[in-house]
Amino acid sequence: MTDALASRLGTRALELIDIPSVSRDEERLAAHVLAVLRTAGVNVRDAGDTCVIAGVERRGQRPFVLLAGHLDTVPAQDNVPGAQDADAIHGLGAADMKGAVAVMVELAIEQAHRQDDAAIDLGFVFFGREELPHSESALTPLLAREPGLCDADLAIVMEPTGGELQLGCLGNIFAQWTFHGRSGHAARPWLADNAIDRAAAGLSAVAGHAPIPVELAGLTYHEVVTATGVESGVARNVIPDLAIAQLNHRYPPGMAPQEAETRLHALCDPHGTLEVLSNAPSGPVPIGNALVERLQRTGALTVAAKQAWTPVAEFGAAGVDAVNFGPGEPAQAHARKEQVTRSALVHAFSTLRAFTEDAG
């Protein structure tokens, strides 16, 4: 049974990898998922804007749980088409997150033919543009126009977690930090004001800003600020009057977006001019949700903090408790040699299947 399941999941994952779906180009994959599920007799529909909804769509008498997965990937790195061997499926999006989408598709097909035996009503949400800035995600508008989904008792976002149950998610600020000086001749630097020197002082302050641990519900999150890019220079003999750095600030659950911006300004304003380009809120930790405890118990899952941003935040903003659980190692996400193991696919599928059968 396990060998047959591993083969089925691996074949489905490879099929999905071989349909390119870089962000903003997910239509073909969305249509494929829709067709596969419809042909298999699953209750499924096109929800518009690269979104597909399958299974149960609103709460009934039983607990209502959503499985959510994004269809898009980052740009290819010579890793399409995919490949497979005895242990793993390789290719663009294998871990993030076409392996998870394969698990969702196969579970939706199985659930369609045994819904009366389940202890939980299961819905499936496929959506696009997750790899782009939060403001461009297709999920938040979907939840706004499909209020029935927001009655879910729990959403399981199937991001790669290495088989762990990861709670909450970090808020995510992208900002531009500008340093102004006065240009001049490189032979007479005392007549100029080097913007690069100003940037160096500011970036040194950021580099010396140690990660701040934050404890929440027994889990440790880390607030971090990182420089991710620097631009400056006019010519090799010109002292520049402008330098621009890119910053990424990750902040923990429970911190309001405005508070995070205020903290970042306090760190950066003494050195240059900070402009916040985007701010994706953190995702709350679902404390006391019996379904989260059931999922952990069913799979004997290790519980950890999510040290990244995920669509858990979008569900949280819509009033839905959400967690992260999916196949694939986080370190594999976006890698040139991305892969997901067959054993990880089987573990995720088997855990979720057992979860729907658990009477509590």
C-alpha positions in Angstrom: 0.0 0.0 0.0 2.8 2.4 0.9 4.8 1.6 -2.2 1.7 2.1 -4.4 0.9 5.4 -2.6 4.5 6.6 -2.9 4.4 5.9 -6.6 1.1 7.6 -7.1 2.1 10.7 -5.2 5.5 10.9 -6.9 4.0 10.6 -10.3 1.4 13.3 -9.6 4.1 15.7 -8.2 6.3 15.2 -11.3 3.2 15.9 -13.5 2.7 19.2 -11.7 6.3 20.2 -11.8 6.3 19.7 -15.6 3.6 22.3 -16.0 5.4 25.7 -15.6 3.6 28.1 -13.2 5.9 30.9 -12.3 4.0 33.7 -10.5 1.5 35.4 -12.7 1.5 32.5 -15.1 -0.5 29.9 -13.1 -3.5 29.7 -15.4 -2.4 26.5 -17.1 -1.7 24.7 -13.9 -5.0 25.9 -12.3 -6.9 24.5 -15.3 -5.0 21.2 -15.1 -5.8 20.8 -11.4 -9.4 21.6 -12.1 -9.6 19.1 -14.9 -7.9 16.3 -13.0 -10.3 16.7 -10.0 -13.4 17.1 -12.1 -12.6 13.9 -14.1 -12.1 12.0 -10.9 -15.6 13.0 -9.6 -14.5 15.6 -7.1 -16.8 18.5 -6.3 -14.6 21.3 -7.7 -15.0 24.7 -9.3 -13.0 27.5 -10.9 -13.1 30.3 -8.2 -11.5 32.8 -10.6 -8.1 34.6 -10.5 -6.0 31.4 -10.6 -8.0 29.9 -7.7 -9.6 26.5 -7.5 -11.9 25.3 -4.7 -12.6 21.6 -4.1 -14.4 19.4 -1.6 -16.5 21.0 1.1 -16.9 24.8 0.9 -18.7 25.8 4.1 -19.3 24.5 7.6 -21.9 21.9 8.3 -22.4 19.6 11.2 -18.8 18.3 11.4 -15.6 20.3 12.0 -14.6 22.0 8.8 -10.9 22.1 7.8 -9.2 23.6 4.7 -6.1 22.4 3.1 -4.4 25.3 1.3 -1.6 25.3 -1.3 -0.2 27.8 -3.8 0.2 26.9 -7.4 3.0 29.3 -8.3 6.8 29.0 -8.2 9.8 31.3 -8.3 11.5 31.6 -11.7 13.2 28.5 -13.1 16.9 27.8 -12.6 17.3 25.1 -15.3 15.2 22.8 -13.2 12.2 22.2 -15.5 11.3 19.6 -16.6 11.5 17.6 -13.4 12.9 14.1 -12.8 12.5 11.3 -10.3 14.6 8.5 -8.8 13.9 5.9 -6.2 13.9 8.3 -3.3 12.8 11.7 -4.5 11.1 14.0 -7.1 13.3 16.7 -8.4 12.5 20.0 -10.1 11.2 23.5 -9.8 8.6 23.7 -7.0 9.1 20.1 -5.8 9.3 21.2 -2.2 7.7 24.6 -2.5 5.1 23.4 -3.1 4.1 21.1 -5.9 4.7 18.1 -3.8 2.1 19.4 -1.3 -0.3 20.2 -4.2 0.1 16.6 -5.3 -0.8 15.4 -1.8 -3.9 17.7 -1.9 -5.0 16.5 -5.3 -4.7 12.8 -4.3 -6.4 13.3 -1.0 -9.2 15.2 -2.6 -9.8 12.3 -5.0 -9.8 9.8 -2.2 -12.0 11.9 0.0 -14.6 12.4 -2.7 -15.4 8.7 -2.5 -15.5 8.3 1.2 -16.9 11.5 2.6 -19.5 9.8 4.7 -16.8 7.9 6.7 -14.9 11.0 7.6 -14.9 12.7 11.0 -14.0 16.0 9.4 -15.3 17.9 6.4 -12.3 18.7 4.2 -12.0 21.5 1.7 -9.2 22.3 -0.7 -8.0 25.7 -1.7 -5.5 26.2 -4.6 -4.4 29.7 -5.3 -1.7 31.7 -7.2 0.8 34.5 -6.7 2.0 33.5 -3.2 5.6 34.0 -4.1 5.0 37.7 -4.9 4.6 40.4 -2.3 1.7 39.9 0.1 -0.4 42.6 -1.6 -0.5 40.6 -4.8 -1.5 37.2 -3.4 -4.7 35.7 -4.8 -5.7 34.2 -1.5 -6.8 37.3 0.4 -9.2 38.4 -2.3 -10.5 34.8 -2.6 -11.3 34.7 1.2 -13.1 38.1 0.8 -15.4 36.9 -2.0 -15.9 33.3 -0.6 -17.1 34.0 3.0 -18.1 30.3 3.5 -14.4 29.4 3.6 -13.9 31.8 6.5 -16.2 29.6 8.6 -13.5 26.9 8.7 -12.4 25.7 12.1 -8.8 25.3 10.9 -6.8 25.9 7.7 -3.6 23.8 7.1 -1.2 25.7 4.9 0.9 23.1 3.2 4.2 25.0 3.1 7.3 22.8 3.4 7.9 22.2 7.1 10.0 19.1 7.0 7.0 17.2 8.5 6.8 19.5 11.5 3.7 21.3 12.7 4.8 24.9 12.6 2.7 27.5 14.3 2.2 31.2 13.5 4.4 33.0 11.1 6.6 36.1 11.1 5.6 39.5 9.8 7.6 40.7 6.8 8.8 44.2 6.0 10.7 45.2 2.9 12.2 48.7 3.1 14.5 51.0 1.3 17.1 52.9 3.2 18.6 56.0 1.5 21.8 57.7 2.6 22.6 61.2 1.3 26.0 62.9 1.0 27.8 65.4 -1.3 29.6 64.3 -4.4 33.1 65.3 -5.2 36.5 64.2 -6.6 38.0 61.1 -5.2 41.4 62.8 -5.0 40.0 65.4 -2.5 37.6 63.4 -0.3 37.6 66.1 2.4 35.7 68.4 0.0 32.9 65.8 -0.3 30.6 63.8 1.9 30.7 60.1 1.0 27.3 58.5 1.0 28.9 55.1 1.1 30.6 56.0 4.4 27.2 57.0 5.8 25.7 53.7 4.5 28.6 51.8 6.1 27.9 53.3 9.5 24.2 52.5 9.2 24.7 49.0 8.0 27.2 48.4 10.8 24.5 49.3 13.2 22.1 46.8 11.6 24.8 44.1 11.5 25.3 44.6 15.2 21.6 44.4 16.0 21.4 40.8 17.3 18.3 38.7 16.7 15.7 39.2 19.4 14.1 36.0 20.7 10.4 36.3 21.5 8.6 33.6 23.5 5.0 32.8 22.6 2.9 29.8 23.6 6.1 27.9 24.5 7.7 28.6 21.1 10.6 30.9 20.3 10.5 33.3 17.3 13.3 35.6 16.4 12.9 39.3 15.3 15.6 40.0 12.8 16.7 42.9 10.5 18.9 42.1 7.5 20.4 44.1 4.7 19.7 42.3 1.4 21.2 44.8 -1.1 23.3 47.9 -1.6 23.6 50.3 -4.5 25.9 53.3 -5.0 28.5 54.8 -7.2 28.8 57.1 -10.2 32.3 56.5 -11.5 35.6 55.1 -10.1 36.9 58.6 -9.5 33.7 60.2 -8.1 32.7 60.2 -4.4 28.9 59.4 -4.5 26.3 61.6 -2.9 23.7 58.8 -2.8 23.7 55.2 -1.5 20.6 52.9 -1.2 20.3 49.8 0.9 17.5 47.2 0.9 16.3 45.9 4.3 14.2 43.0 5.4 12.6 43.0 8.8 11.0 39.9 10.2 8.9 40.4 13.3 7.1 37.9 15.6 3.4 37.0 16.0 1.6 39.4 18.3 3.5 42.4 17.1 1.3 44.9 15.2 2.5 46.0 11.8 2.8 49.6 12.9 4.8 48.7 15.9 7.2 46.8 13.7 7.6 49.8 11.5 8.2 52.1 14.5 10.9 49.7 15.7 12.6 49.7 12.3 12.5 53.5 12.1 14.1 53.8 15.5 17.0 51.6 14.3 17.5 53.3 10.9 16.4 56.9 11.2 19.6 58.1 12.9 21.6 57.1 9.8 19.4 57.7 6.8 15.9 58.0 5.3 13.8 54.8 5.6 10.9 54.1 3.3 8.7 51.0 4.0 7.8 49.4 0.7 5.6 46.6 2.0 4.5 45.2 5.3 2.9 41.7 5.5 1.4 41.1 8.9 2.5 38.2 11.1 0.3 35.2 11.6 -1.3 34.4 15.0 -0.6 31.2 16.9 -3.8 29.3 17.3 -3.9 28.7 21.1 -6.4 26.2 22.4 -7.7 24.9 19.0 -8.6 21.3 19.6 -8.1 20.4 15.9 -4.5 21.6 16.1 -4.0 19.3 19.1 -5.7 16.5 17.1 -3.4 17.0 14.1 -0.3 17.0 16.3 -1.4 13.8 18.1 -2.4 12.0 15.0 1.0 12.4 13.3 3.0 12.5 16.6 4.3 15.8 15.0 7.0 18.0 16.4 5.6 21.5 17.1 7.9 24.4 16.2 7.7 28.1 15.5 7.5 29.2 11.8 10.5 31.5 11.3 9.2 32.9 8.0 6.1 34.5 6.5 3.4 32.2 5.1 -0.3 32.5 4.1 -1.2 31.6 7.7 -1.2 35.4 8.1 -3.8 35.8 5.4 -6.1 33.2 7.1 -5.5 34.9 10.4 -6.5 38.2 9.0 -9.8 36.6 7.8 -10.5 35.2 11.3 -9.5 31.6 10.5 -7.1 29.7 12.8 -4.3 28.3 10.6 -1.1 26.2 10.9 1.8 25.2 8.6 2.3 21.5 7.8 3.5 20.0 4.6 6.1 17.7 2.9 9.5 19.0 1.9 12.4 20.5 3.7 12.3 24.3 4.0 16.0 24.4 3.0 15.0 22.9 -0.4 12.6 25.8 -1.2 13.8 27.9 -4.2 17.0 25.8 -4.5 18.3 25.1 -8.0 18.4 21.3 -7.1 15.0 21.4 -5.3 13.5 18.1 -4.4 10.9 16.4 -2.2 11.3 12.8 -1.0 8.7 10.2 -1.6 8.7 9.3 2.1 7.8 13.0 2.9 4.9 12.9 0.5 3.6 9.6 2.0 4.0 11.0 5.6 2.0 14.1 4.8 -0.7 12.2 3.0 -1.0 9.5 5.6 -1.1 12.0 8.5 -3.8 14.1 6.9 -5.9 11.0 6.0 -5.7 9.7 9.5 -6.5 13.2 10.8 -9.8 13.2 8.9 -10.7 9.7 10.3 -9.9 10.6 13.9 -13.1 10.9 15.9 -11.3 13.0 18.5 
